Amino acid sequence: MVSSRRRVCLYFGSFNPLHRAHLHLAQFALDSLPCDEVWLVLSPLNPLKDRASQLPFAWRADYIRRPIHGEPRLRLITLEELLPLPHYTVRSIRALRLLYPEYDFSLLIGSDNLRLIDRWYDYQRLLRIIPLHVYPRPGYPLEDIDPAALPEAMLHLHPEAPQMDLAATELREAALSGEDRSAETAVPELWEELRAQLLSLQS
């Protein structure tokens, strides 16, 4: 019997801002991973990142909605805005499972984050409750990952995934310096608005 349960790959991120590499990776997941949908789970504030450089949550959410509009398999999730601080991935997954019991979830994660997984809150529980699809990040080759070191994890390594060689930090710095890298963003026409938002954070 074919299961009627929908398979969803969760892609957590600050998306500060969303850029082309994020979208390419989400499309890879739709095309190549065992999932029917990819949910972009927007984090209000990553506990491991600097608060001062965070664009407003509502602005980042609207920025994501624009390029995914019309693609029903891509969905923005803003649940973490409603959850108590601090925001931890394992707690958010628990909340999503309660809200959407008819879905089977997996997690899309970069090799850089996997290297730091022991810094995550309740990471051992996280590894036990959800399959991880790991994509390569510069400087963190998948070949260096030893699945035996994480025996409780359901790891799936994807060397064929597109290399995420673009960082949102680079785009923020370019916008502030006056360099035009709008073509690398998810919404090129909002480059000047992005710059204005960043300048307001510095005032």
C-alpha positions, 0 to 999 in steps of 0.5 A: 500500500502506498502511504498517503503521508506527505514527506517534508524536508525542513530547511531552517535558517535565518535567511538574512537575507534569502539568496539564490544559493538557498533557493538552488538548494531547496530546489535540489531537495525537491528534485532529488531527496525523498520529499514532497515539499520543502518548508523554509523555517525562518528563525527569528534569532539563531542562538549562535549568531549575532543579533545586531546583524539580523534584519527584521523578522517580518521583512525577512519573511516577506522577502522569502514569500516573493520568490516562492510564490506560485511554487506550492512545494515550497512553503514559508514557516514562521512558527518560531516567532510564536515559540518562547525564547530561546529558539532551538531546532529540536523544540521547533520540530516537536512543535511542528510534529504536534501541529502537523501529525500527518507529515513525515519530516526530515531535516536539511543541514549543511556539513558545517552545522553538522560539525557543530551539532554538539553545540546545539541544544539537546542535539542527541535527541534531535539526532534520534528523532529526525533523518538528516540530509547533509549537503556540502559546505566550503571547508567542510567536505562530506568525506570528513564526516564519520557516521560511526561518530554519531551512531544515533543519527539517521544520516544521509550524505549528498555530495551531489548537492549544489555547493553553497558557496555564497553566504548572506554575510557577503551580501549584507557587507556588499550592500553596505559598501555600495557594491551591487550584488543584487543578481545573487539575491533571491529578490534583486529588485529589492537590493536598495531596500535591503541596503536601507534596512541594513543601514537602519540597523547601524543607526 
